[in-house]
């Protein structure tokens, strides 16, 4: 039976897909608790894997740098698991590992070198986590849960609490994080800012001390202004100002998260904080929403799959459905 002592995990991708692969890493750590696991990923995303108790080392790699990493003088691995379809990354794994598991590539010469050549499930036919799990299932390993993993350190938590203190938010409760925008290339996934305003106003009627924190990357200035005009000092803007790990630490202090389908929503899911997540009809929640989450409300766009298109507005998700979900989750803590 395979008993690797040194394992290499390679996953070069965006925020969400980096976190969606954590059940694969966790399953290997559970199956082989004595193994040392090294994770290589995108230089701007691999930090999401840092400080996980089941990861030994984290480093950077890209499809452009991989061909130059010959592996002659570096560490050797008993097993490497590679996600995605960047053949340069698979060739690198073959140079440094005795056995390599990867999805089937276009190059059959490459496939013939693999220890396990895995057919990836068709996208949108199974949950995004279940797209990744066949990599370890090909080794006879069972999943160790399907929830995403992320670890905030004690120092990061303290720094986040200090950041909140500096902005005078210590006494403001509940603290509600908002992510207004998805990818710039997919603006159809964005809920209208006026809907965010209305939801925040309705929550404030029930909780007058509520504070709303804008998180994520840079947000359209007009949207920030609309939030500030309507909500005044009840809005604090951290969007575009924090690193990924700083954002994660602030999220860990929240009482509730509300966001559209984007990387920070996956991060909130990994933290398992109470959350309301909204999904467009082209990117369904039953495919992308966090799994095994104890306090999650998934709001799907009402269009049928047959009518789904980028022209369908997220405004079709009503303010009332979002507000009621937020209040339901807040009531479990604040009554």
N, C-alpha and C positions, 0 to 999 in steps of 0.2 A: 504494500500500500504506500502511496506517495506520502512522504513526510518531509516537506521542505523546511530548511532552517533559515534560509534567506530568500525573501520574496520581493519581487519588484512589481509595482502597480503603476501603469502609465495611463493617464487620462488627460488629454489636452483639449479643453473645451471651455464653455462659458460657465457663469456662476451656477445656474440651475443644474446643468448636466454634471458639473463637478460634484455637487451635493447628492445628486441622484445616484451616483456611483458608490456612495459610502456604504450602503448595505452589502455590496460586493466585498469591500475591504473588511468590514466587520465580520462577515461570514468566514473569511479566511482566517482571521484572528481567532475566532471562536473554534474553528476546526483544528488549528495548529497554534495553540497558545504559547508555545515556546519559540515560534518563528519570529524573526525580525523582519518587519515590513517597511520597505522604502517606497514612498509615493512620489512620482514625478508628474508635474502638470504645467499648465500655462503659467508663465511668470506672474501674471496679474490675478490669478485665481487659486493657485495651489495653496495659498495661505489659509484658505478655508479648511484645509485638512490638518493644519498645524494643531498641536496640543491634544489631538485625539488620543485617548489612552491605549488604543490598539495600533498606533502608528509609531514606528521607531524614528524615521527620518523623512524629511520632505525636501524636494529640490525642484529645479526648473528644467524644462525641456520644451522644444517646439519642433514642428516638422522641418523647419529650416536649420535648426542647430543639430538635430539628430544625426544627419549624415557626417558631421564633423566630430561627433563623439564616438571615436573608434572602439572604446571599451577595452583596449589592450592592457592598460595599467590600472584600471578602476576595479571596483568590487565585482565579484562573480555572484550570480544568483542561481538557486536551484530551480526557481520557477518565476516566470513573468506573466502577468495578465495585462493585455492591452485592449483599451476601448477604441471605438471609432474606426475610421478607415484611412488614416494617414500611414501609407506604406512605409515611409521613412522611419516612423516610430516602431513598426513591427520589425523592420530589419535591424534597428538598433537593439531591440529586445533579443533578437536571435544572436547578436554578437556577444551579449553579456549574460545570457541565461541558458541553462542546460535544456529547459523545457519552456515553451511559450504557448500560451492560450490566447487566441484572438478571434474576432469575427472573420468570416470568410472575406478575403480581399479579391480584387479584380485579377490579380496576378496568380495564376495557378502554381507557378514555380514557387512563389512565396507560401501559398497554402500548403504545399507538400512538405514544407519544413516545419510546420506547426505541430506541436504535441496534441493540441485539440483545436480543430478548425470548426468554429461554431457558426451556425446559420442564425443571423440576427432576426428576431421576430419582426414582422411588418409593423412599421410605426403606426400608431393610432388604433391598433387592434388589441393591444394590451396596455396596461399602465406603464409609464415610463420607467419605473423601477424594475418591472418585470421584463423590460427590454434588455436590461443589463444582467439580470441574474443567470441567464443561461451560460454565461462565462464560467461561473463557479459550479453550476449544476453539471456541466460537462466533466467536472472532476469528481462528481459524486458527493458534492457538499450540499447541505441543506441551508436555506436562508436562515439567518439569525435575526428574524424580524424584517419588516420592510420600511420601517421609519428611517428618515434621514438623520445623520449625525453631525453635530457641530458642538465644539467645546469652547466656552468662554472661560478665560483664566481668572483667578482671583484678582490679579492686578488690573486686568482689563475691566472687570466689574467695578472695582474701586474708582478707576479713572472715569468710567461712565457716570457713576453716581456723583463724582466731583463735577463733571461737566453739567449735569442737571442742576446741581447746587449753584454753580456759577450763573446759570440762567434763571435762578429763582424759582425752580420747579419743585422744590422739596415738598411743599405743602399742596401742590396741585394734583388732585386725584379725581378720577382715574387719568392715567397717562395713556394716550392713544396714539399709536404711530400710524402714519398714512404714507402710502406710496402711490402717487397720482398717475405716473406714466410708466409704460412698458418700453420696448425698444423703439428708437426713433424710426426704424424701418417698418414697424408694425403699429402705427398710431391707432388703428381701428380697435386695438385691445384696450384703449384708454376709456375709462368712465368719465363723463363730462365733469369739469371742475365745479360747475354749478350744482351738480348732484352731490359732490363731496361737501360743498358748503351747506346744502340743505340737511344732509345727514348729520353733520357736526352740530348744526343749530338744533336739531331735534334731540340729539343726545344731550346737549347742554341744558335743555329744558328739564331733563330728568336729573342731570348731574351738573349743577352750576359751576363746580370747581374743575370740570374736565379741562384737560390741556391736550392740544393736538400738536404732534411733532411730525414735520415733513421729513421723510427719509428717502434714501435712494440716491441716484445720480443727479446731475443737473436737471432742474425742472424749468419749463418754459416760464420766463419772468411774468408774463401776463397771468398765468395760473397762480403763482405765488402772490401777486398783487390782489387777485380776486379773493384768495383765502384771507389775506390780511385785512382787506377792506371789510369783509363780512364778519370776521371773527376777532379782529384786533389782537390784543395781547394774548388771547387764548391760542394763538398759533406761534410755534417756534420752528424756525427753519434750520435744519441740519442737512438738508438735501444738497448734494454736491460738495459738502464740506468735510466729510468723514471718510476714512479708509474703510475697506470691507470689514475688517476686524473691529474697528471702532463702532461701525454701524451695528454689528452683531452684539456688541456689549451694551449699547443703548437699547437695542431691542429686548435684551434680556431683562431690562428694568420696566418694560411696558406692562400695562394691565390688559391691553387689547391692541391688535394690529388689524388694519383694514388696507387691502391693496389689490391691485390688478395683477394679472399673470406676468410675472417678471422675476429676475434673480432674487431680489430681497424677499419676495413671497416664499420662495423655496427656503431661504435662510430662516425666516420666521417659523416655517413649518419644522425645520430641523431643531429649532429652539423649543418647540412645542408650547409656545405661548398661546393664549386664547386668540383666535384669529378668524376674520371673515375674508374670504378670497373670492374674487370675481373672475369668471372665465368666459371668453368669447366663444361663439359657436364653432369657429374653426380650430379652437384649441381647448377641448373640453376638460372640465375639472376631473371627470372620472378617469382621465388619462394622466393628468398632471398634478392634481391636488395632493397634499401630504397624506400619507397612509399611517395608520396606527396612531392617530393624533387624538388626544383626549378632549380637546375643546376647539373644534373646527366647524365652521359653517361654510359650505361650498355653494356659491350662487352661480348657476349656469345661465348663460344666455338662453332665452326662451325659444329661439328659432330651432326648427327641426334640422336634422343633418341634411335632409334634401334641400332645404332652403338656406343653408349656411353659405355665407360669402363675406368677403371683406367689406362689402357695402352695408352689412347689417350693423347698426350702431349699438354700442354698449349702453346707450341711454335706455334701451329696452329692458335692462335690469332696473327695476324701480327703486326709488329712494326708500319707499316704505319697506321693501323686502330687506334692504341693507340695514336700515335703522332698527327694525325689529330683531334682526340677527345680532346686531351689536348690543342692544339692550338686554337681550336674552343672556348673552355671555357675561355682560357686566353684572347682571343681577345675581349671578352665582357667588360673586365676591362682595358686592356693595349693596345688594338688596334693592 
